[in-house]
Amino acid sequence: MTRSFAFRTLLVSALLCLLAACETNPPIANTQEAAPEVAFLDLDKFDHQLAQSLSSPLKEVNVPLLEHVSPNKMPERLKVWLNHVEKNGGKIQVQEPPSSSGVTAKNPFLIFSLINAMKTLNDLSKKAENEKNFFSNVQGHDVKIMLANNANNEVVVEKLVFLKTAAK
């Protein structure tokens, strides 16, 4: 009996030592840092990354488009962001590409088409506003739409630059 009692005591002691040696995993901290550049991908992850960068003290957040598109065919997700910037009092500027001749021809239809595209997204932005609450981070930002010429000499959107405005 003393032998089985010693064996049980040893077994219980070993189990207690194993349990005491176990450690729970520490809570996962938010390791995602605010990035000064958030490449555009038409995914919810892009929205979260951009919102985090805009809520940080960064003065400028660049959003390069991996696929350069015509200003008339800007992705819906980006149009929603631009619409929220405008709704929150931000300004949207369009910077045209430099001309190879040194003379920049003004194309008013390009600017009107961008403005018209943003205005038609009111319903889409209301839907997105109900689904996601991170658009509040655009407050206090302006956007500069950087245009460029592609290989076919067509005007395309190269990137968007969200600029933090001075506190009013």
Phi and psi in radians as a Rosetta constraint file:
Dihedral C 1 N 2 CA 2 C 2 CIRCULARHARMONIC -1.185 0.35
Dihedral N 2 CA 2 C 2 N 3 CIRCULARHARMONIC -0.539 0.35
Dihedral C 2 N 3 CA 3 C 3 CIRCULARHARMONIC -1.206 0.35
Dihedral N 3 CA 3 C 3 N 4 CIRCULARHARMONIC -0.767 0.35
Dihedral C 3 N 4 CA 4 C 4 CIRCULARHARMONIC -1.193 0.35
Dihedral N 4 CA 4 C 4 N 5 CIRCULARHARMONIC -0.612 0.35
Dihedral C 4 N 5 CA 5 C 5 CIRCULARHARMONIC -1.136 0.35
Dihedral N 5 CA 5 C 5 N 6 CIRCULARHARMONIC -0.726 0.35
Dihedral C 5 N 6 CA 6 C 6 CIRCULARHARMONIC -1.144 0.35
Dihedral N 6 CA 6 C 6 N 7 CIRCULARHARMONIC -0.676 0.35
Dihedral C 6 N 7 CA 7 C 7 CIRCULARHARMONIC -1.145 0.35
Dihedral N 7 CA 7 C 7 N 8 CIRCULARHARMONIC -0.754 0.35
Dihedral C 7 N 8 CA 8 C 8 CIRCULARHARMONIC -1.122 0.35
Dihedral N 8 CA 8 C 8 N 9 CIRCULARHARMONIC -0.724 0.35
Dihedral C 8 N 9 CA 9 C 9 CIRCULARHARMONIC -1.107 0.35
Dihedral N 9 CA 9 C 9 N 10 CIRCULARHARMONIC -0.740 0.35
Dihedral C 9 N 10 CA 10 C 10 CIRCULARHARMONIC -1.126 0.35
Dihedral N 10 CA 10 C 10 N 11 CIRCULARHARMONIC -0.721 0.35
Dihedral C 10 N 11 CA 11 C 11 CIRCULARHARMONIC -1.135 0.35
Dihedral N 11 CA 11 C 11 N 12 CIRCULARHARMONIC -0.800 0.35
Dihedral C 11 N 12 CA 12 C 12 CIRCULARHARMONIC -1.108 0.35
Dihedral N 12 CA 12 C 12 N 13 CIRCULARHARMONIC -0.718 0.35
Dihedral C 12 N 13 CA 13 C 13 CIRCULARHARMONIC -1.103 0.35
Dihedral N 13 CA 13 C 13 N 14 CIRCULARHARMONIC -0.732 0.35
Dihedral C 13 N 14 CA 14 C 14 CIRCULARHARMONIC -1.115 0.35
Dihedral N 14 CA 14 C 14 N 15 CIRCULARHARMONIC -0.739 0.35
Dihedral C 14 N 15 CA 15 C 15 CIRCULARHARMONIC -1.117 0.35
Dihedral N 15 CA 15 C 15 N 16 CIRCULARHARMONIC -0.724 0.35
Dihedral C 15 N 16 CA 16 C 16 CIRCULARHARMONIC -1.115 0.35
Dihedral N 16 CA 16 C 16 N 17 CIRCULARHARMONIC -0.690 0.35
Dihedral C 16 N 17 CA 17 C 17 CIRCULARHARMONIC -1.123 0.35
Dihedral N 17 CA 17 C 17 N 18 CIRCULARHARMONIC -0.712 0.35
Dihedral C 17 N 18 CA 18 C 18 CIRCULARHARMONIC -1.112 0.35
Dihedral N 18 CA 18 C 18 N 19 CIRCULARHARMONIC -0.757 0.35
Dihedral C 18 N 19 CA 19 C 19 CIRCULARHARMONIC -1.157 0.35
Dihedral N 19 CA 19 C 19 N 20 CIRCULARHARMONIC -0.666 0.35
Dihedral C 19 N 20 CA 20 C 20 CIRCULARHARMONIC -1.192 0.35
Dihedral N 20 CA 20 C 20 N 21 CIRCULARHARMONIC -0.509 0.35
Dihedral C 20 N 21 CA 21 C 21 CIRCULARHARMONIC -1.368 0.35
Dihedral N 21 CA 21 C 21 N 22 CIRCULARHARMONIC -0.331 0.35
Dihedral C 21 N 22 CA 22 C 22 CIRCULARHARMONIC -1.243 0.35
Dihedral N 22 CA 22 C 22 N 23 CIRCULARHARMONIC 2.505 0.35
Dihedral C 22 N 23 CA 23 C 23 CIRCULARHARMONIC -2.289 0.35
Dihedral N 23 CA 23 C 23 N 24 CIRCULARHARMONIC 2.389 0.35
Dihedral C 23 N 24 CA 24 C 24 CIRCULARHARMONIC -1.305 0.35
Dihedral N 24 CA 24 C 24 N 25 CIRCULARHARMONIC 2.703 0.35
Dihedral C 24 N 25 CA 25 C 25 CIRCULARHARMONIC -1.179 0.35
Dihedral N 25 CA 25 C 25 N 26 CIRCULARHARMONIC 2.389 0.35
Dihedral C 25 N 26 CA 26 C 26 CIRCULARHARMONIC -1.179 0.35
Dihedral N 26 CA 26 C 26 N 27 CIRCULARHARMONIC 2.682 0.35
Dihedral C 26 N 27 CA 27 C 27 CIRCULARHARMONIC -1.069 0.35
Dihedral N 27 CA 27 C 27 N 28 CIRCULARHARMONIC 2.483 0.35
Dihedral C 27 N 28 CA 28 C 28 CIRCULARHARMONIC -1.352 0.35
Dihedral N 28 CA 28 C 28 N 29 CIRCULARHARMONIC 2.078 0.35
Dihedral C 28 N 29 CA 29 C 29 CIRCULARHARMONIC -1.406 0.35
Dihedral N 29 CA 29 C 29 N 30 CIRCULARHARMONIC 2.751 0.35
Dihedral C 29 N 30 CA 30 C 30 CIRCULARHARMONIC -1.281 0.35
Dihedral N 30 CA 30 C 30 N 31 CIRCULARHARMONIC 1.717 0.35
Dihedral C 30 N 31 CA 31 C 31 CIRCULARHARMONIC -1.509 0.35
Dihedral N 31 CA 31 C 31 N 32 CIRCULARHARMONIC -0.092 0.35
Dihedral C 31 N 32 CA 32 C 32 CIRCULARHARMONIC -1.349 0.35
Dihedral N 32 CA 32 C 32 N 33 CIRCULARHARMONIC 2.071 0.35
Dihedral C 32 N 33 CA 33 C 33 CIRCULARHARMONIC -1.652 0.35
Dihedral N 33 CA 33 C 33 N 34 CIRCULARHARMONIC 2.755 0.35
Dihedral C 33 N 34 CA 34 C 34 CIRCULARHARMONIC -1.216 0.35
Dihedral N 34 CA 34 C 34 N 35 CIRCULARHARMONIC 2.157 0.35
Dihedral C 34 N 35 CA 35 C 35 CIRCULARHARMONIC -1.749 0.35
Dihedral N 35 CA 35 C 35 N 36 CIRCULARHARMONIC 2.432 0.35
Dihedral C 35 N 36 CA 36 C 36 CIRCULARHARMONIC -1.283 0.35
Dihedral N 36 CA 36 C 36 N 37 CIRCULARHARMONIC -0.177 0.35
Dihedral C 36 N 37 CA 37 C 37 CIRCULARHARMONIC -2.409 0.35
Dihedral N 37 CA 37 C 37 N 38 CIRCULARHARMONIC 2.188 0.35
Dihedral C 37 N 38 CA 38 C 38 CIRCULARHARMONIC -2.163 0.35
Dihedral N 38 CA 38 C 38 N 39 CIRCULARHARMONIC 1.833 0.35
Dihedral C 38 N 39 CA 39 C 39 CIRCULARHARMONIC -1.176 0.35
Dihedral N 39 CA 39 C 39 N 40 CIRCULARHARMONIC 2.413 0.35
Dihedral C 39 N 40 CA 40 C 40 CIRCULARHARMONIC -1.343 0.35
Dihedral N 40 CA 40 C 40 N 41 CIRCULARHARMONIC 2.163 0.35
Dihedral C 40 N 41 CA 41 C 41 CIRCULARHARMONIC -2.313 0.35
Dihedral N 41 CA 41 C 41 N 42 CIRCULARHARMONIC 2.391 0.35
Dihedral C 41 N 42 CA 42 C 42 CIRCULARHARMONIC -1.358 0.35
Dihedral N 42 CA 42 C 42 N 43 CIRCULARHARMONIC 1.113 0.35
Dihedral C 42 N 43 CA 43 C 43 CIRCULARHARMONIC -2.372 0.35
Dihedral N 43 CA 43 C 43 N 44 CIRCULARHARMONIC 2.772 0.35
Dihedral C 43 N 44 CA 44 C 44 CIRCULARHARMONIC -1.076 0.35
Dihedral N 44 CA 44 C 44 N 45 CIRCULARHARMONIC -0.521 0.35
Dihedral C 44 N 45 CA 45 C 45 CIRCULARHARMONIC -1.027 0.35
Dihedral N 45 CA 45 C 45 N 46 CIRCULARHARMONIC -0.649 0.35
Dihedral C 45 N 46 CA 46 C 46 CIRCULARHARMONIC -1.043 0.35
Dihedral N 46 CA 46 C 46 N 47 CIRCULARHARMONIC -0.789 0.35
Dihedral C 46 N 47 CA 47 C 47 CIRCULARHARMONIC -1.018 0.35
Dihedral N 47 CA 47 C 47 N 48 CIRCULARHARMONIC -0.783 0.35
Dihedral C 47 N 48 CA 48 C 48 CIRCULARHARMONIC -1.154 0.35
Dihedral N 48 CA 48 C 48 N 49 CIRCULARHARMONIC -0.731 0.35
Dihedral C 48 N 49 CA 49 C 49 CIRCULARHARMONIC -1.158 0.35
Dihedral N 49 CA 49 C 49 N 50 CIRCULARHARMONIC -0.736 0.35
Dihedral C 49 N 50 CA 50 C 50 CIRCULARHARMONIC -1.159 0.35
Dihedral N 50 CA 50 C 50 N 51 CIRCULARHARMONIC -0.745 0.35
Dihedral C 50 N 51 CA 51 C 51 CIRCULARHARMONIC -1.052 0.35
Dihedral N 51 CA 51 C 51 N 52 CIRCULARHARMONIC -0.722 0.35
Dihedral C 51 N 52 CA 52 C 52 CIRCULARHARMONIC -1.142 0.35
Dihedral N 52 CA 52 C 52 N 53 CIRCULARHARMONIC -0.729 0.35
Dihedral C 52 N 53 CA 53 C 53 CIRCULARHARMONIC -1.169 0.35
Dihedral N 53 CA 53 C 53 N 54 CIRCULARHARMONIC -0.670 0.35
Dihedral C 53 N 54 CA 54 C 54 CIRCULARHARMONIC -1.243 0.35
Dihedral N 54 CA 54 C 54 N 55 CIRCULARHARMONIC -0.460 0.35
Dihedral C 54 N 55 CA 55 C 55 CIRCULARHARMONIC -1.441 0.35
Dihedral N 55 CA 55 C 55 N 56 CIRCULARHARMONIC -0.129 0.35
Dihedral C 55 N 56 CA 56 C 56 CIRCULARHARMONIC -1.492 0.35
Dihedral N 56 CA 56 C 56 N 57 CIRCULARHARMONIC 3.005 0.35
Dihedral C 56 N 57 CA 57 C 57 CIRCULARHARMONIC -1.363 0.35
Dihedral N 57 CA 57 C 57 N 58 CIRCULARHARMONIC 0.156 0.35
Dihedral C 57 N 58 CA 58 C 58 CIRCULARHARMONIC -1.043 0.35
Dihedral N 58 CA 58 C 58 N 59 CIRCULARHARMONIC 2.389 0.35
Dihedral C 58 N 59 CA 59 C 59 CIRCULARHARMONIC -1.412 0.35
Dihedral N 59 CA 59 C 59 N 60 CIRCULARHARMONIC -0.395 0.35
Dihedral C 59 N 60 CA 60 C 60 CIRCULARHARMONIC -2.554 0.35
Dihedral N 60 CA 60 C 60 N 61 CIRCULARHARMONIC 2.342 0.35
Dihedral C 60 N 61 CA 61 C 61 CIRCULARHARMONIC -2.205 0.35
Dihedral N 61 CA 61 C 61 N 62 CIRCULARHARMONIC 2.069 0.35
Dihedral C 61 N 62 CA 62 C 62 CIRCULARHARMONIC -1.609 0.35
Dihedral N 62 CA 62 C 62 N 63 CIRCULARHARMONIC 2.403 0.35
Dihedral C 62 N 63 CA 63 C 63 CIRCULARHARMONIC -2.150 0.35
Dihedral N 63 CA 63 C 63 N 64 CIRCULARHARMONIC 1.553 0.35
Dihedral C 63 N 64 CA 64 C 64 CIRCULARHARMONIC -1.316 0.35
Dihedral N 64 CA 64 C 64 N 65 CIRCULARHARMONIC 2.489 0.35
Dihedral C 64 N 65 CA 65 C 65 CIRCULARHARMONIC -1.632 0.35
Dihedral N 65 CA 65 C 65 N 66 CIRCULARHARMONIC 2.151 0.35
Dihedral C 65 N 66 CA 66 C 66 CIRCULARHARMONIC -1.184 0.35
Dihedral N 66 CA 66 C 66 N 67 CIRCULARHARMONIC -0.547 0.35
Dihedral C 66 N 67 CA 67 C 67 CIRCULARHARMONIC -2.050 0.35
Dihedral N 67 CA 67 C 67 N 68 CIRCULARHARMONIC 1.966 0.35
Dihedral C 67 N 68 CA 68 C 68 CIRCULARHARMONIC -1.258 0.35
Dihedral N 68 CA 68 C 68 N 69 CIRCULARHARMONIC 2.240 0.35
Dihedral C 68 N 69 CA 69 C 69 CIRCULARHARMONIC -2.113 0.35
Dihedral N 69 CA 69 C 69 N 70 CIRCULARHARMONIC 2.814 0.35
Dihedral C 69 N 70 CA 70 C 70 CIRCULARHARMONIC -1.120 0.35
Dihedral N 70 CA 70 C 70 N 71 CIRCULARHARMONIC 2.570 0.35
Dihedral C 70 N 71 CA 71 C 71 CIRCULARHARMONIC -1.014 0.35
Dihedral N 71 CA 71 C 71 N 72 CIRCULARHARMONIC -0.481 0.35
Dihedral C 71 N 72 CA 72 C 72 CIRCULARHARMONIC -1.316 0.35
Dihedral N 72 CA 72 C 72 N 73 CIRCULARHARMONIC -0.285 0.35
Dihedral C 72 N 73 CA 73 C 73 CIRCULARHARMONIC -2.042 0.35
Dihedral N 73 CA 73 C 73 N 74 CIRCULARHARMONIC 0.556 0.35
Dihedral C 73 N 74 CA 74 C 74 CIRCULARHARMONIC -1.095 0.35
Dihedral N 74 CA 74 C 74 N 75 CIRCULARHARMONIC 2.409 0.35
Dihedral C 74 N 75 CA 75 C 75 CIRCULARHARMONIC -1.012 0.35
Dihedral N 75 CA 75 C 75 N 76 CIRCULARHARMONIC 2.534 0.35
Dihedral C 75 N 76 CA 76 C 76 CIRCULARHARMONIC -0.975 0.35
Dihedral N 76 CA 76 C 76 N 77 CIRCULARHARMONIC -0.702 0.35
Dihedral C 76 N 77 CA 77 C 77 CIRCULARHARMONIC -1.039 0.35
Dihedral N 77 CA 77 C 77 N 78 CIRCULARHARMONIC -0.721 0.35
Dihedral C 77 N 78 CA 78 C 78 CIRCULARHARMONIC -1.242 0.35
Dihedral N 78 CA 78 C 78 N 79 CIRCULARHARMONIC -0.634 0.35
Dihedral C 78 N 79 CA 79 C 79 CIRCULARHARMONIC -1.071 0.35
Dihedral N 79 CA 79 C 79 N 80 CIRCULARHARMONIC -0.659 0.35
Dihedral C 79 N 80 CA 80 C 80 CIRCULARHARMONIC -1.100 0.35
Dihedral N 80 CA 80 C 80 N 81 CIRCULARHARMONIC -0.776 0.35
Dihedral C 80 N 81 CA 81 C 81 CIRCULARHARMONIC -1.065 0.35
Dihedral N 81 CA 81 C 81 N 82 CIRCULARHARMONIC -0.780 0.35
Dihedral C 81 N 82 CA 82 C 82 CIRCULARHARMONIC -1.106 0.35
Dihedral N 82 CA 82 C 82 N 83 CIRCULARHARMONIC -0.702 0.35
Dihedral C 82 N 83 CA 83 C 83 CIRCULARHARMONIC -1.088 0.35
Dihedral N 83 CA 83 C 83 N 84 CIRCULARHARMONIC -0.698 0.35
Dihedral C 83 N 84 CA 84 C 84 CIRCULARHARMONIC -1.221 0.35
Dihedral N 84 CA 84 C 84 N 85 CIRCULARHARMONIC -0.603 0.35
Dihedral C 84 N 85 CA 85 C 85 CIRCULARHARMONIC -1.056 0.35
Dihedral N 85 CA 85 C 85 N 86 CIRCULARHARMONIC -0.813 0.35
Dihedral C 85 N 86 CA 86 C 86 CIRCULARHARMONIC -1.141 0.35
Dihedral N 86 CA 86 C 86 N 87 CIRCULARHARMONIC -0.715 0.35
Dihedral C 86 N 87 CA 87 C 87 CIRCULARHARMONIC -1.108 0.35
Dihedral N 87 CA 87 C 87 N 88 CIRCULARHARMONIC -0.527 0.35
Dihedral C 87 N 88 CA 88 C 88 CIRCULARHARMONIC -1.606 0.35
Dihedral N 88 CA 88 C 88 N 89 CIRCULARHARMONIC 0.288 0.35
Dihedral C 88 N 89 CA 89 C 89 CIRCULARHARMONIC 1.538 0.35
Dihedral N 89 CA 89 C 89 N 90 CIRCULARHARMONIC 0.088 0.35
Dihedral C 89 N 90 CA 90 C 90 CIRCULARHARMONIC -1.375 0.35
Dihedral N 90 CA 90 C 90 N 91 CIRCULARHARMONIC 2.813 0.35
Dihedral C 90 N 91 CA 91 C 91 CIRCULARHARMONIC -1.845 0.35
Dihedral N 91 CA 91 C 91 N 92 CIRCULARHARMONIC 2.562 0.35
Dihedral C 91 N 92 CA 92 C 92 CIRCULARHARMONIC -2.041 0.35
Dihedral N 92 CA 92 C 92 N 93 CIRCULARHARMONIC 2.092 0.35
Dihedral C 92 N 93 CA 93 C 93 CIRCULARHARMONIC -1.945 0.35
Dihedral N 93 CA 93 C 93 N 94 CIRCULARHARMONIC 2.571 0.35
Dihedral C 93 N 94 CA 94 C 94 CIRCULARHARMONIC -2.015 0.35
Dihedral N 94 CA 94 C 94 N 95 CIRCULARHARMONIC 2.135 0.35
Dihedral C 94 N 95 CA 95 C 95 CIRCULARHARMONIC -1.839 0.35
Dihedral N 95 CA 95 C 95 N 96 CIRCULARHARMONIC 1.988 0.35
Dihedral C 95 N 96 CA 96 C 96 CIRCULARHARMONIC -1.304 0.35
Dihedral N 96 CA 96 C 96 N 97 CIRCULARHARMONIC 2.705 0.35
Dihedral C 96 N 97 CA 97 C 97 CIRCULARHARMONIC -1.195 0.35
Dihedral N 97 CA 97 C 97 N 98 CIRCULARHARMONIC 2.645 0.35
Dihedral C 97 N 98 CA 98 C 98 CIRCULARHARMONIC -1.165 0.35
Dihedral N 98 CA 98 C 98 N 99 CIRCULARHARMONIC 2.512 0.35
Dihedral C 98 N 99 CA 99 C 99 CIRCULARHARMONIC -1.471 0.35
Dihedral N 99 CA 99 C 99 N 100 CIRCULARHARMONIC 2.496 0.35
Dihedral C 99 N 100 CA 100 C 100 CIRCULARHARMONIC -1.203 0.35
Dihedral N 100 CA 100 C 100 N 101 CIRCULARHARMONIC -0.410 0.35
Dihedral C 100 N 101 CA 101 C 101 CIRCULARHARMONIC -1.529 0.35
Dihedral N 101 CA 101 C 101 N 102 CIRCULARHARMONIC -0.128 0.35
Dihedral C 101 N 102 CA 102 C 102 CIRCULARHARMONIC 1.571 0.35
Dihedral N 102 CA 102 C 102 N 103 CIRCULARHARMONIC -0.158 0.35
Dihedral C 102 N 103 CA 103 C 103 CIRCULARHARMONIC -1.894 0.35
Dihedral N 103 CA 103 C 103 N 104 CIRCULARHARMONIC 2.191 0.35
Dihedral C 103 N 104 CA 104 C 104 CIRCULARHARMONIC -1.663 0.35
Dihedral N 104 CA 104 C 104 N 105 CIRCULARHARMONIC 2.038 0.35
Dihedral C 104 N 105 CA 105 C 105 CIRCULARHARMONIC -1.457 0.35
Dihedral N 105 CA 105 C 105 N 106 CIRCULARHARMONIC 2.288 0.35
Dihedral C 105 N 106 CA 106 C 106 CIRCULARHARMONIC -1.513 0.35
Dihedral N 106 CA 106 C 106 N 107 CIRCULARHARMONIC 2.260 0.35
Dihedral C 106 N 107 CA 107 C 107 CIRCULARHARMONIC -1.987 0.35
Dihedral N 107 CA 107 C 107 N 108 CIRCULARHARMONIC 1.633 0.35
Dihedral C 107 N 108 CA 108 C 108 CIRCULARHARMONIC -1.141 0.35
Dihedral N 108 CA 108 C 108 N 109 CIRCULARHARMONIC -0.470 0.35
Dihedral C 108 N 109 CA 109 C 109 CIRCULARHARMONIC -1.157 0.35
Dihedral N 109 CA 109 C 109 N 110 CIRCULARHARMONIC -0.550 0.35
Dihedral C 109 N 110 CA 110 C 110 CIRCULARHARMONIC -1.123 0.35
Dihedral N 110 CA 110 C 110 N 111 CIRCULARHARMONIC -0.811 0.35
Dihedral C 110 N 111 CA 111 C 111 CIRCULARHARMONIC -1.165 0.35
Dihedral N 111 CA 111 C 111 N 112 CIRCULARHARMONIC -0.746 0.35
Dihedral C 111 N 112 CA 112 C 112 CIRCULARHARMONIC -1.095 0.35
Dihedral N 112 CA 112 C 112 N 113 CIRCULARHARMONIC -0.648 0.35
Dihedral C 112 N 113 CA 113 C 113 CIRCULARHARMONIC -1.180 0.35
Dihedral N 113 CA 113 C 113 N 114 CIRCULARHARMONIC -0.639 0.35
Dihedral C 113 N 114 CA 114 C 114 CIRCULARHARMONIC -1.150 0.35
Dihedral N 114 CA 114 C 114 N 115 CIRCULARHARMONIC -0.779 0.35
Dihedral C 114 N 115 CA 115 C 115 CIRCULARHARMONIC -1.128 0.35
Dihedral N 115 CA 115 C 115 N 116 CIRCULARHARMONIC -0.748 0.35
Dihedral C 115 N 116 CA 116 C 116 CIRCULARHARMONIC -1.094 0.35
Dihedral N 116 CA 116 C 116 N 117 CIRCULARHARMONIC -0.724 0.35
Dihedral C 116 N 117 CA 117 C 117 CIRCULARHARMONIC -1.097 0.35
Dihedral N 117 CA 117 C 117 N 118 CIRCULARHARMONIC -0.664 0.35
Dihedral C 117 N 118 CA 118 C 118 CIRCULARHARMONIC -1.228 0.35
Dihedral N 118 CA 118 C 118 N 119 CIRCULARHARMONIC -0.649 0.35
Dihedral C 118 N 119 CA 119 C 119 CIRCULARHARMONIC -1.178 0.35
Dihedral N 119 CA 119 C 119 N 120 CIRCULARHARMONIC -0.588 0.35
Dihedral C 119 N 120 CA 120 C 120 CIRCULARHARMONIC -1.319 0.35
Dihedral N 120 CA 120 C 120 N 121 CIRCULARHARMONIC -0.104 0.35
Dihedral C 120 N 121 CA 121 C 121 CIRCULARHARMONIC -1.646 0.35
Dihedral N 121 CA 121 C 121 N 122 CIRCULARHARMONIC 0.230 0.35
Dihedral C 121 N 122 CA 122 C 122 CIRCULARHARMONIC -0.996 0.35
Dihedral N 122 CA 122 C 122 N 123 CIRCULARHARMONIC -0.811 0.35
Dihedral C 122 N 123 CA 123 C 123 CIRCULARHARMONIC -1.122 0.35
Dihedral N 123 CA 123 C 123 N 124 CIRCULARHARMONIC -0.724 0.35
Dihedral C 123 N 124 CA 124 C 124 CIRCULARHARMONIC -1.115 0.35
Dihedral N 124 CA 124 C 124 N 125 CIRCULARHARMONIC -0.694 0.35
Dihedral C 124 N 125 CA 125 C 125 CIRCULARHARMONIC -1.219 0.35
Dihedral N 125 CA 125 C 125 N 126 CIRCULARHARMONIC -0.579 0.35
Dihedral C 125 N 126 CA 126 C 126 CIRCULARHARMONIC -1.122 0.35
Dihedral N 126 CA 126 C 126 N 127 CIRCULARHARMONIC -0.730 0.35
Dihedral C 126 N 127 CA 127 C 127 CIRCULARHARMONIC -1.100 0.35
Dihedral N 127 CA 127 C 127 N 128 CIRCULARHARMONIC -0.799 0.35
Dihedral C 127 N 128 CA 128 C 128 CIRCULARHARMONIC -1.142 0.35
Dihedral N 128 CA 128 C 128 N 129 CIRCULARHARMONIC -0.608 0.35
Dihedral C 128 N 129 CA 129 C 129 CIRCULARHARMONIC -1.129 0.35
Dihedral N 129 CA 129 C 129 N 130 CIRCULARHARMONIC -0.640 0.35
Dihedral C 129 N 130 CA 130 C 130 CIRCULARHARMONIC -1.229 0.35
Dihedral N 130 CA 130 C 130 N 131 CIRCULARHARMONIC -0.588 0.35
Dihedral C 130 N 131 CA 131 C 131 CIRCULARHARMONIC -1.409 0.35
Dihedral N 131 CA 131 C 131 N 132 CIRCULARHARMONIC -0.604 0.35
Dihedral C 131 N 132 CA 132 C 132 CIRCULARHARMONIC -2.303 0.35
Dihedral N 132 CA 132 C 132 N 133 CIRCULARHARMONIC 2.486 0.35
Dihedral C 132 N 133 CA 133 C 133 CIRCULARHARMONIC -1.919 0.35
Dihedral N 133 CA 133 C 133 N 134 CIRCULARHARMONIC 0.198 0.35
Dihedral C 133 N 134 CA 134 C 134 CIRCULARHARMONIC -1.533 0.35
Dihedral N 134 CA 134 C 134 N 135 CIRCULARHARMONIC 0.028 0.35
Dihedral C 134 N 135 CA 135 C 135 CIRCULARHARMONIC -1.266 0.35
Dihedral N 135 CA 135 C 135 N 136 CIRCULARHARMONIC -0.190 0.35
Dihedral C 135 N 136 CA 136 C 136 CIRCULARHARMONIC -1.122 0.35
Dihedral N 136 CA 136 C 136 N 137 CIRCULARHARMONIC -0.339 0.35
Dihedral C 136 N 137 CA 137 C 137 CIRCULARHARMONIC -1.250 0.35
Dihedral N 137 CA 137 C 137 N 138 CIRCULARHARMONIC -0.196 0.35
Dihedral C 137 N 138 CA 138 C 138 CIRCULARHARMONIC -1.383 0.35
Dihedral N 138 CA 138 C 138 N 139 CIRCULARHARMONIC -0.239 0.35
Dihedral C 138 N 139 CA 139 C 139 CIRCULARHARMONIC -1.079 0.35
Dihedral N 139 CA 139 C 139 N 140 CIRCULARHARMONIC 2.341 0.35
Dihedral C 139 N 140 CA 140 C 140 CIRCULARHARMONIC 1.473 0.35
Dihedral N 140 CA 140 C 140 N 141 CIRCULARHARMONIC 0.333 0.35
Dihedral C 140 N 141 CA 141 C 141 CIRCULARHARMONIC -2.241 0.35
Dihedral N 141 CA 141 C 141 N 142 CIRCULARHARMONIC 2.561 0.35
Dihedral C 141 N 142 CA 142 C 142 CIRCULARHARMONIC -1.923 0.35
Dihedral N 142 CA 142 C 142 N 143 CIRCULARHARMONIC 2.857 0.35
Dihedral C 142 N 143 CA 143 C 143 CIRCULARHARMONIC -2.226 0.35
Dihedral N 143 CA 143 C 143 N 144 CIRCULARHARMONIC 2.381 0.35
Dihedral C 143 N 144 CA 144 C 144 CIRCULARHARMONIC -1.978 0.35
Dihedral N 144 CA 144 C 144 N 145 CIRCULARHARMONIC 2.125 0.35
Dihedral C 144 N 145 CA 145 C 145 CIRCULARHARMONIC -1.627 0.35
Dihedral N 145 CA 145 C 145 N 146 CIRCULARHARMONIC 2.004 0.35
Dihedral C 145 N 146 CA 146 C 146 CIRCULARHARMONIC -1.634 0.35
Dihedral N 146 CA 146 C 146 N 147 CIRCULARHARMONIC 2.055 0.35
Dihedral C 146 N 147 CA 147 C 147 CIRCULARHARMONIC -1.735 0.35
Dihedral N 147 CA 147 C 147 N 148 CIRCULARHARMONIC 2.724 0.35
Dihedral C 147 N 148 CA 148 C 148 CIRCULARHARMONIC -2.575 0.35
Dihedral N 148 CA 148 C 148 N 149 CIRCULARHARMONIC 2.943 0.35
Dihedral C 148 N 149 CA 149 C 149 CIRCULARHARMONIC -1.739 0.35
Dihedral N 149 CA 149 C 149 N 150 CIRCULARHARMONIC 2.337 0.35
Dihedral C 149 N 150 CA 150 C 150 CIRCULARHARMONIC -1.514 0.35
Dihedral N 150 CA 150 C 150 N 151 CIRCULARHARMONIC -3.000 0.35
Dihedral C 150 N 151 CA 151 C 151 CIRCULARHARMONIC -1.088 0.35
Dihedral N 151 CA 151 C 151 N 152 CIRCULARHARMONIC -0.473 0.35
Dihedral C 151 N 152 CA 152 C 152 CIRCULARHARMONIC -1.583 0.35
Dihedral N 152 CA 152 C 152 N 153 CIRCULARHARMONIC 0.196 0.35
Dihedral C 152 N 153 CA 153 C 153 CIRCULARHARMONIC 1.089 0.35
Dihedral N 153 CA 153 C 153 N 154 CIRCULARHARMONIC 0.520 0.35
Dihedral C 153 N 154 CA 154 C 154 CIRCULARHARMONIC -1.656 0.35
Dihedral N 154 CA 154 C 154 N 155 CIRCULARHARMONIC 2.569 0.35
Dihedral C 154 N 155 CA 155 C 155 CIRCULARHARMONIC -1.396 0.35
Dihedral N 155 CA 155 C 155 N 156 CIRCULARHARMONIC 2.215 0.35
Dihedral C 155 N 156 CA 156 C 156 CIRCULARHARMONIC -2.316 0.35
Dihedral N 156 CA 156 C 156 N 157 CIRCULARHARMONIC 2.787 0.35
Dihedral C 156 N 157 CA 157 C 157 CIRCULARHARMONIC -1.430 0.35
Dihedral N 157 CA 157 C 157 N 158 CIRCULARHARMONIC 2.101 0.35
Dihedral C 157 N 158 CA 158 C 158 CIRCULARHARMONIC -1.531 0.35
Dihedral N 158 CA 158 C 158 N 159 CIRCULARHARMONIC -0.819 0.35
Dihedral C 158 N 159 CA 159 C 159 CIRCULARHARMONIC -2.874 0.35
Dihedral N 159 CA 159 C 159 N 160 CIRCULARHARMONIC 2.893 0.35
Dihedral C 159 N 160 CA 160 C 160 CIRCULARHARMONIC -1.971 0.35
Dihedral N 160 CA 160 C 160 N 161 CIRCULARHARMONIC 2.500 0.35
Dihedral C 160 N 161 CA 161 C 161 CIRCULARHARMONIC -2.154 0.35
Dihedral N 161 CA 161 C 161 N 162 CIRCULARHARMONIC 2.013 0.35
Dihedral C 161 N 162 CA 162 C 162 CIRCULARHARMONIC -1.552 0.35
Dihedral N 162 CA 162 C 162 N 163 CIRCULARHARMONIC 2.099 0.35
Dihedral C 162 N 163 CA 163 C 163 CIRCULARHARMONIC -1.967 0.35
Dihedral N 163 CA 163 C 163 N 164 CIRCULARHARMONIC 2.224 0.35
Dihedral C 163 N 164 CA 164 C 164 CIRCULARHARMONIC -1.254 0.35
Dihedral N 164 CA 164 C 164 N 165 CIRCULARHARMONIC 2.284 0.35
Dihedral C 164 N 165 CA 165 C 165 CIRCULARHARMONIC -1.566 0.35
Dihedral N 165 CA 165 C 165 N 166 CIRCULARHARMONIC 2.825 0.35
Dihedral C 165 N 166 CA 166 C 166 CIRCULARHARMONIC -1.201 0.35
Dihedral N 166 CA 166 C 166 N 167 CIRCULARHARMONIC 2.500 0.35
Dihedral C 166 N 167 CA 167 C 167 CIRCULARHARMONIC -1.114 0.35
Dihedral N 167 CA 167 C 167 N 168 CIRCULARHARMONIC 2.394 0.35
